Amino acid sequence: MTGATARRRGRPPRTESADTRDRILAAAREEFSERGYEKTSVRGIAKSAGVDSALVHHYFGTKEQIFEAAIAVAFAPALDAPGAVAEGPMDAVGERLTRFVFGVWENPTTRAPLLAILRSAVNNETAAAVFRRLVATQLLRRIAAQVDLPDAELRAELAAAQIVGTAMMRYVIKLEPLASADLEQIIARVAPVVQGHLTGD
């Protein structure tokens, strides 16, 4: 038996290219974006990445785990939002946070994967659970930790709901006139509400 056949099926050889994992992840993001969570399969991701399905399982495990890894990368720019909360006085945190998040949405490079995440989360409970877990642990709790009030987690969630809801109406549903409104006008109206959620009485 040769070394190639003796090697466990799906496990990459030692000489496997270092970018294989990234290639699979990129293919997964593309598949989830185009097909949504339910219609995406491990086999389809493998085919798009040019690898065997077993190799996808080796790197990421189940489809749910692949989705979580894919959205973690896509969601990474938004995870810097707690930094926007911390970098100035709390009496202006609403504008900083709102401006930061909408800045991520306005950038076409970061908007496309975020749209894919939201569409999958809205249409599939498994995808929604993954999204909730990521948002709760990586974003909202970090924001809440900087709000020195008893109901900080609820405040952070309400602030996020205000921003995400507005973003969905503007970028996903594309409701007019919100979809084509000037960004500064939107920030001017949304930021005070976010401020109220985070620091108001």
Backbone as CSV, one residue per row, in Angstrom:
resi,resn,N_x,N_y,N_z,CA_x,CA_y,CA_z,C_x,C_y,C_z
1,MET,0.848,-1.192,0.000,0.000,0.000,0.000,0.889,1.249,0.000
2,THR,0.621,2.174,-0.869,1.439,3.376,-0.961,1.061,4.336,0.139
3,GLY,1.947,5.355,0.357,1.661,6.357,1.376,0.402,7.113,1.061
4,ALA,0.153,7.334,-0.242,-1.032,8.105,-0.644,-2.302,7.369,-0.305
5,THR,-2.304,6.015,-0.547,-3.523,5.254,-0.272,-3.666,4.948,1.209
6,ALA,-2.508,4.891,1.916,-2.574,4.614,3.341,-3.100,5.817,4.113
7,ARG,-2.861,7.000,3.576,-3.305,8.208,4.256,-4.820,8.201,4.408
8,ARG,-5.286,8.551,5.582,-6.719,8.578,5.833,-7.422,9.480,4.832
9,ARG,-8.538,8.978,4.299,-9.276,9.724,3.295,-9.704,11.075,3.846
10,GLY,-9.423,12.129,3.086,-9.856,13.460,3.471,-8.817,14.240,4.237
11,ARG,-7.814,13.579,4.802,-6.788,14.307,5.548,-5.725,14.799,4.580
12,PRO,-5.415,16.073,4.581,-4.467,16.606,3.609,-3.048,16.122,3.882
13,PRO,-2.246,15.934,2.834,-0.851,15.559,3.035,-0.087,16.706,3.657
14,ARG,1.110,16.398,4.140,1.905,17.422,4.797,2.239,18.572,3.863
15,THR,2.258,18.262,2.571,2.621,19.283,1.590,1.411,20.079,1.090
16,GLU,0.245,19.822,1.704,-0.965,20.549,1.272,-0.712,22.050,1.321
17,SER,-1.136,22.752,0.283,-0.920,24.188,0.204,-1.533,24.894,1.408
18,ALA,-0.809,25.895,1.885,-1.253,26.627,3.078,-2.559,27.373,2.848
19,ASP,-2.919,27.616,1.582,-4.130,28.402,1.332,-5.366,27.531,1.127
20,THR,-5.253,26.212,1.319,-6.396,25.331,1.099,-7.569,25.688,1.995
21,ARG,-7.287,25.898,3.256,-8.355,26.233,4.201,-9.027,27.544,3.809
22,ASP,-8.222,28.539,3.432,-8.787,29.824,3.034,-9.612,29.679,1.762
23,ARG,-9.168,28.813,0.868,-9.907,28.604,-0.377,-11.277,27.972,-0.093
24,ILE,-11.299,27.018,0.825,-12.571,26.397,1.211,-13.481,27.426,1.861
25,LEU,-12.916,28.246,2.722,-13.699,29.262,3.418,-14.273,30.279,2.438
26,ALA,-13.475,30.678,1.458,-13.948,31.619,0.446,-15.071,30.997,-0.372
27,ALA,-14.915,29.719,-0.718,-15.956,29.023,-1.467,-17.229,28.908,-0.644
28,ALA,-17.080,28.654,0.664,-18.248,28.548,1.540,-18.998,29.869,1.602
29,ARG,-18.273,30.966,1.754,-18.937,32.280,1.800,-19.698,32.530,0.507
30,GLU,-19.092,32.177,-0.606,-19.741,32.387,-1.902,-20.995,31.527,-2.039
31,GLU,-20.901,30.273,-1.633,-22.051,29.364,-1.726,-23.191,29.817,-0.818
32,PHE,-22.867,30.168,0.421,-23.908,30.633,1.340,-24.536,31.927,0.843
33,SER,-23.714,32.778,0.236,-24.213,34.053,-0.279,-25.189,33.836,-1.428
34,GLU,-24.844,32.933,-2.340,-25.659,32.717,-3.537,-26.866,31.829,-3.277
35,ARG,-26.708,30.814,-2.408,-27.744,29.796,-2.260,-28.491,29.858,-0.935
36,GLY,-27.948,30.585,0.039,-28.540,30.559,1.364,-28.096,29.311,2.120
37,TYR,-28.446,29.254,3.397,-27.962,28.151,4.240,-28.560,26.812,3.817
38,GLU,-29.867,26.767,3.637,-30.543,25.493,3.385,-30.087,24.832,2.088
39,LYS,-29.886,25.623,1.040,-29.552,25.050,-0.266,-28.059,24.825,-0.469
40,THR,-27.260,25.271,0.480,-25.817,25.047,0.387,-25.480,23.690,0.972
41,SER,-24.603,22.954,0.298,-24.178,21.645,0.778,-22.666,21.596,0.899
42,VAL,-22.182,20.691,1.730,-20.739,20.497,1.864,-20.153,20.071,0.526
43,ARG,-20.889,19.237,-0.182,-20.419,18.788,-1.497,-20.274,19.962,-2.462
44,GLY,-21.245,20.889,-2.418,-21.178,22.056,-3.286,-20.014,22.965,-2.934
45,ILE,-19.762,23.120,-1.634,-18.627,23.926,-1.197,-17.322,23.289,-1.669
46,ALA,-17.227,21.973,-1.514,-16.022,21.252,-1.933,-15.790,21.399,-3.434
47,LYS,-16.861,21.251,-4.202,-16.738,21.375,-5.658,-16.272,22.769,-6.043
48,SER,-16.850,23.788,-5.397,-16.468,25.163,-5.696,-15.013,25.441,-5.330
49,ALA,-14.542,24.792,-4.250,-13.166,24.997,-3.807,-12.173,24.092,-4.525
50,GLY,-12.687,23.109,-5.278,-11.812,22.196,-6.001,-11.146,21.169,-5.105
51,VAL,-11.869,20.742,-4.046,-11.316,19.753,-3.127,-12.352,18.655,-2.887
52,ASP,-11.931,17.605,-2.172,-12.826,16.517,-1.801,-13.692,16.946,-0.607
53,SER,-14.920,16.437,-0.548,-15.823,16.784,0.552,-15.222,16.441,1.911
54,ALA,-14.493,15.339,1.961,-13.899,14.913,3.228,-12.884,15.939,3.733
55,LEU,-12.251,16.633,2.802,-11.279,17.645,3.201,-11.986,18.836,3.846
56,VAL,-13.164,19.160,3.362,-13.961,20.230,3.965,-14.325,19.850,5.400
57,HIS,-14.760,18.602,5.581,-15.093,18.127,6.929,-13.861,18.140,7.830
58,HIS,-12.718,17.799,7.256,-11.487,17.764,8.053,-11.160,19.138,8.624
59,TYR,-11.281,20.158,7.809,-10.937,21.503,8.253,-12.004,22.134,9.131
60,PHE,-13.292,21.874,8.837,-14.356,22.642,9.485,-15.414,21.824,10.206
61,GLY,-15.554,20.553,9.909,-16.574,19.742,10.566,-17.893,19.770,9.820
62,THR,-18.984,20.076,10.527,-20.321,20.050,9.941,-20.611,21.308,9.124
63,LYS,-21.720,21.282,8.404,-22.114,22.464,7.635,-22.352,23.656,8.561
64,GLU,-22.927,23.408,9.731,-23.152,24.490,10.694,-21.828,25.120,11.120
65,GLN,-20.821,24.289,11.341,-19.510,24.804,11.740,-18.831,25.573,10.605
66,ILE,-19.045,25.096,9.372,-18.503,25.814,8.217,-19.165,27.188,8.103
67,PHE,-20.484,27.218,8.297,-21.215,28.484,8.225,-20.715,29.443,9.294
68,GLU,-20.512,28.939,10.505,-20.039,29.796,11.590,-18.669,30.375,11.273
69,ALA,-17.787,29.537,10.723,-16.451,30.024,10.352,-16.540,31.062,9.248
70,ALA,-17.434,30.823,8.292,-17.578,31.744,7.163,-18.123,33.092,7.604
71,ILE,-19.130,33.093,8.478,-19.711,34.370,8.878,-18.807,35.099,9.870
72,ALA,-17.997,34.338,10.619,-17.066,34.996,11.536,-16.092,35.867,10.765
73,VAL,-15.649,35.372,9.619,-14.748,36.152,8.773,-15.496,37.329,8.154
74,ALA,-16.699,37.054,7.639,-17.484,38.105,6.988,-17.896,39.185,7.985
75,PHE,-18.154,38.781,9.235,-18.646,39.695,10.258,-17.517,40.428,10.968
76,ALA,-16.284,40.027,10.686,-15.126,40.564,11.407,-15.069,42.096,11.435
77,PRO,-15.329,42.802,10.318,-15.261,44.271,10.382,-16.216,44.874,11.404
78,ALA,-17.394,44.278,11.549,-18.379,44.798,12.499,-17.971,44.536,13.943
79,LEU,-17.097,43.556,14.155,-16.695,43.222,15.514,-15.799,44.288,16.132
80,ASP,-15.376,45.255,15.334,-14.601,46.372,15.879,-15.508,47.451,16.470
81,ALA,-16.818,47.250,16.389,-17.760,48.245,16.902,-17.539,48.576,18.374
82,PRO,-17.254,47.589,19.247,-17.005,47.965,20.654,-15.871,48.970,20.804
83,GLY,-14.921,48.939,19.882,-13.849,49.926,19.918,-14.370,51.326,19.687
84,ALA,-15.397,51.435,18.834,-16.003,52.749,18.583,-16.700,53.267,19.832
85,VAL,-17.199,52.340,20.642,-17.847,52.738,21.892,-16.810,53.268,22.878
86,ALA,-15.654,52.624,22.896,-14.647,52.925,23.915,-13.769,54.125,23.602
87,GLU,-13.748,54.567,22.357,-12.736,55.551,21.972,-13.118,57.004,22.227
88,GLY,-14.183,57.230,22.960,-14.575,58.609,23.250,-15.560,58.667,24.398
89,PRO,-16.063,59.860,24.725,-17.001,60.017,25.845,-18.336,59.338,25.572
90,MET,-18.964,58.845,26.636,-20.217,58.120,26.489,-21.362,59.019,26.033
91,ASP,-21.241,60.335,26.212,-22.343,61.198,25.785,-22.387,61.385,24.271
92,ALA,-21.427,60.818,23.562,-21.435,60.851,22.094,-21.335,59.446,21.508
93,VAL,-21.575,58.426,22.334,-21.391,57.042,21.889,-22.404,56.652,20.812
94,GLY,-23.599,57.221,20.860,-24.622,56.877,19.878,-24.186,57.195,18.461
95,GLU,-23.632,58.382,18.282,-23.173,58.760,16.944,-21.971,57.930,16.510
96,ARG,-21.022,57.701,17.419,-19.835,56.930,17.055,-20.207,55.520,16.611
97,LEU,-21.066,54.878,17.396,-21.448,53.500,17.084,-22.260,53.433,15.798
98,THR,-23.216,54.338,15.652,-24.053,54.357,14.446,-23.217,54.628,13.210
99,ARG,-22.332,55.598,13.287,-21.488,55.950,12.155,-20.562,54.786,11.780
100,PHE,-20.038,54.123,12.796,-19.130,53.003,12.523,-19.862,51.874,11.797
101,VAL,-21.008,51.460,12.332,-21.729,50.324,11.750,-22.205,50.641,10.338
102,PHE,-22.730,51.834,10.131,-23.183,52.181,8.780,-22.005,52.349,7.827
103,GLY,-20.850,52.705,8.359,-19.660,52.751,7.525,-19.306,51.377,6.982
104,VAL,-19.487,50.350,7.812,-19.260,48.973,7.366,-20.259,48.602,6.279
105,TRP,-21.533,48.982,6.471,-22.570,48.659,5.488,-22.380,49.419,4.182
106,GLU,-21.885,50.637,4.254,-21.731,51.445,3.045,-20.587,50.957,2.161
107,ASN,-19.643,50.241,2.725,-18.510,49.720,1.961,-18.951,48.471,1.197
108,PRO,-18.936,48.481,-0.149,-19.398,47.322,-0.917,-18.654,46.036,-0.576
109,THR,-17.385,46.138,-0.223,-16.587,44.952,0.084,-17.082,44.258,1.343
110,THR,-17.459,45.028,2.347,-17.950,44.434,3.588,-19.463,44.231,3.582
111,ARG,-20.172,44.971,2.730,-21.631,44.840,2.694,-22.077,43.498,2.117
112,ALA,-21.449,43.023,1.056,-21.882,41.795,0.381,-21.931,40.592,1.325
113,PRO,-20.861,40.306,2.083,-20.954,39.156,2.993,-21.947,39.367,4.128
114,LEU,-22.139,40.612,4.575,-23.125,40.874,5.607,-24.539,40.603,5.101
115,LEU,-24.792,40.955,3.860,-26.100,40.664,3.265,-26.350,39.164,3.225
116,ALA,-25.320,38.405,2.882,-25.452,36.952,2.815,-25.767,36.374,4.195
117,ILE,-25.112,36.905,5.221,-25.353,36.439,6.583,-26.801,36.688,6.984
118,LEU,-27.284,37.906,6.764,-28.633,38.254,7.184,-29.682,37.446,6.433
119,ARG,-29.478,37.245,5.141,-30.451,36.467,4.367,-30.532,35.031,4.879
120,SER,-29.383,34.442,5.182,-29.377,33.072,5.706,-30.010,33.024,7.087
121,ALA,-29.695,34.012,7.927,-30.214,34.031,9.292,-31.731,34.215,9.320
122,VAL,-32.245,35.006,8.404,-33.683,35.253,8.352,-34.436,34.017,7.874
123,ASN,-33.834,33.242,6.986,-34.533,32.142,6.331,-34.304,30.771,6.955
124,ASN,-33.385,30.655,7.922,-33.091,29.335,8.482,-32.767,29.462,9.965
125,GLU,-33.409,28.642,10.786,-33.239,28.746,12.232,-31.833,28.346,12.678
126,THR,-31.246,27.346,12.031,-29.886,26.948,12.385,-28.919,28.090,12.124
127,ALA,-29.059,28.712,10.957,-28.212,29.848,10.619,-28.477,31.005,11.582
128,ALA,-29.733,31.212,11.951,-30.077,32.288,12.880,-29.431,32.051,14.242
129,ALA,-29.414,30.790,14.696,-28.819,30.472,15.987,-27.320,30.754,15.984
130,VAL,-26.658,30.410,14.883,-25.227,30.681,14.756,-24.980,32.185,14.791
131,PHE,-25.809,32.923,14.055,-25.669,34.378,13.998,-25.893,35.004,15.372
132,ARG,-26.942,34.540,16.073,-27.219,35.080,17.410,-26.052,34.835,18.363
133,ARG,-25.501,33.633,18.286,-24.389,33.288,19.172,-23.180,34.185,18.901
134,LEU,-22.895,34.405,17.644,-21.764,35.251,17.284,-21.990,36.688,17.743
135,VAL,-23.171,37.218,17.465,-23.476,38.606,17.826,-23.456,38.786,19.339
136,ALA,-24.038,37.814,20.050,-24.120,37.938,21.505,-22.746,37.885,22.154
137,THR,-21.930,36.913,21.754,-20.655,36.714,22.442,-19.564,37.671,21.968
138,GLN,-19.562,37.993,20.691,-18.462,38.773,20.135,-18.748,40.263,20.028
139,LEU,-20.014,40.639,20.110,-20.346,42.049,19.889,-21.107,42.662,21.064
140,LEU,-22.306,42.166,21.343,-23.179,42.829,22.308,-22.622,42.798,23.728
141,ARG,-22.066,41.668,24.122,-21.531,41.599,25.488,-20.330,42.524,25.662
142,ARG,-19.573,42.700,24.604,-18.421,43.604,24.685,-18.871,45.059,24.768
143,ILE,-19.954,45.382,24.071,-20.505,46.738,24.173,-21.122,46.950,25.550
144,ALA,-21.879,45.950,26.015,-22.540,46.062,27.315,-21.525,46.240,28.443
145,ALA,-20.357,45.634,28.293,-19.337,45.725,29.339,-18.864,47.156,29.546
146,GLN,-19.084,48.002,28.536,-18.641,49.389,28.637,-19.758,50.337,29.065
147,VAL,-20.964,49.793,29.232,-22.107,50.588,29.671,-22.308,50.321,31.159
148,ASP,-21.978,51.270,31.985,-21.982,51.085,33.438,-23.374,51.311,34.015
149,LEU,-24.308,50.427,33.621,-25.678,50.514,34.100,-26.203,49.098,34.355
150,PRO,-27.178,48.931,35.256,-27.641,47.581,35.628,-28.190,46.761,34.458
151,ASP,-28.882,47.418,33.535,-29.493,46.703,32.410,-28.668,46.882,31.136
152,ALA,-27.355,46.795,31.253,-26.458,47.092,30.136,-26.673,46.173,28.938
153,GLU,-26.910,44.883,29.193,-27.081,43.950,28.069,-28.338,44.273,27.274
154,LEU,-29.429,44.582,27.979,-30.665,44.958,27.287,-30.457,46.235,26.496
155,ARG,-29.773,47.197,27.065,-29.492,48.443,26.366,-28.683,48.193,25.091
156,ALA,-27.662,47.349,25.187,-26.836,47.044,24.020,-27.654,46.353,22.936
157,GLU,-28.549,45.453,23.352,-29.384,44.748,22.380,-30.361,45.694,21.696
158,LEU,-30.954,46.610,22.447,-31.884,47.574,21.856,-31.161,48.518,20.891
159,ALA,-29.961,48.931,21.262,-29.177,49.793,20.373,-28.838,49.058,19.078
160,ALA,-28.446,47.787,19.218,-28.115,46.983,18.032,-29.347,46.761,17.165
161,ALA,-30.495,46.537,17.819,-31.736,46.331,17.063,-32.087,47.562,16.239
162,GLN,-31.871,48.731,16.819,-32.148,49.976,16.096,-31.278,50.088,14.852
163,ILE,-29.986,49.815,15.014,-29.051,49.957,13.890,-29.265,48.865,12.852
164,VAL,-29.361,47.616,13.309,-29.504,46.487,12.375,-30.843,46.574,11.649
165,GLY,-31.909,46.949,12.372,-33.208,47.079,11.729,-33.198,48.123,10.632
166,THR,-32.576,49.247,10.909,-32.478,50.301,9.901,-31.628,49.831,8.717
167,ALA,-30.538,49.129,9.018,-29.673,48.618,7.952,-30.418,47.626,7.064
168,MET,-31.218,46.762,7.661,-31.983,45.794,6.871,-32.972,46.492,5.951
169,MET,-33.653,47.512,6.481,-34.613,48.246,5.658,-33.919,48.977,4.506
170,ARG,-32.713,49.452,4.752,-31.991,50.231,3.734,-31.276,49.342,2.718
171,TYR,-30.605,48.288,3.191,-29.733,47.514,2.307,-30.315,46.176,1.845
172,VAL,-31.212,45.588,2.635,-31.783,44.286,2.270,-33.144,44.465,1.605
173,ILE,-34.074,45.122,2.314,-35.418,45.340,1.762,-35.419,46.489,0.769
174,LYS,-34.504,47.442,0.960,-34.341,48.598,0.076,-35.620,49.410,-0.029
175,LEU,-36.163,49.722,1.129,-37.387,50.511,1.199,-37.064,51.983,0.952
176,GLU,-37.780,52.582,0.018,-37.610,54.007,-0.271,-38.558,54.839,0.589
177,PRO,-38.125,56.023,0.988,-36.909,56.737,0.570,-35.660,56.404,1.388
178,LEU,-35.798,55.479,2.358,-34.661,55.154,3.215,-33.470,54.631,2.411
179,ALA,-33.741,53.805,1.404,-32.659,53.166,0.649,-31.760,54.166,-0.059
180,SER,-32.312,55.276,-0.486,-31.516,56.249,-1.234,-31.271,57.539,-0.450
181,ALA,-31.660,57.554,0.813,-31.463,58.758,1.635,-29.980,58.998,1.883
182,ASP,-29.632,60.254,2.102,-28.250,60.597,2.405,-27.843,59.961,3.734
183,LEU,-26.650,59.373,3.769,-26.202,58.662,4.960,-26.154,59.577,6.180
184,GLU,-25.698,60.803,6.005,-25.607,61.720,7.132,-26.984,62.011,7.732
185,GLN,-27.991,62.067,6.891,-29.354,62.281,7.379,-29.809,61.098,8.231
186,ILE,-29.471,59.889,7.790,-29.843,58.692,8.544,-29.138,58.672,9.892
187,ILE,-27.829,58.945,9.882,-27.063,58.950,11.127,-27.617,59.986,12.099
188,ALA,-27.980,61.142,11.567,-28.505,62.213,12.414,-29.804,61.813,13.114
189,ARG,-30.592,60.968,12.469,-31.868,60.551,13.059,-31.735,59.302,13.930
190,VAL,-30.863,58.386,13.544,-30.732,57.126,14.273,-29.844,57.256,15.505
191,ALA,-28.768,58.025,15.399,-27.791,58.123,16.488,-28.405,58.559,17.825
192,PRO,-29.299,59.564,17.854,-29.874,59.948,19.150,-30.693,58.822,19.793
193,VAL,-31.342,58.008,18.963,-32.112,56.878,19.492,-31.164,55.843,20.094
194,VAL,-30.073,55.563,19.397,-29.064,54.637,19.902,-28.463,55.162,21.199
195,GLN,-28.204,56.469,21.229,-27.677,57.103,22.433,-28.641,56.913,23.605
196,GLY,-29.912,57.113,23.346,-30.918,56.947,24.386,-30.957,55.531,24.934
197,HIS,-30.845,54.546,24.045,-30.844,53.155,24.496,-29.645,52.865,25.392
198,LEU,-28.494,53.403,25.027,-27.274,53.069,25.749,-27.091,53.831,27.055
199,THR,-27.503,55.091,27.081,-27.202,55.904,28.274,-28.387,56.643,28.866
200,GLY,-29.554,56.598,28.201,-30.709,57.363,28.674,-31.334,56.787,29.943
201,ASP,-32.204,57.565,30.534,-32.889,57.130,31.757,-33.930,56.064,31.453
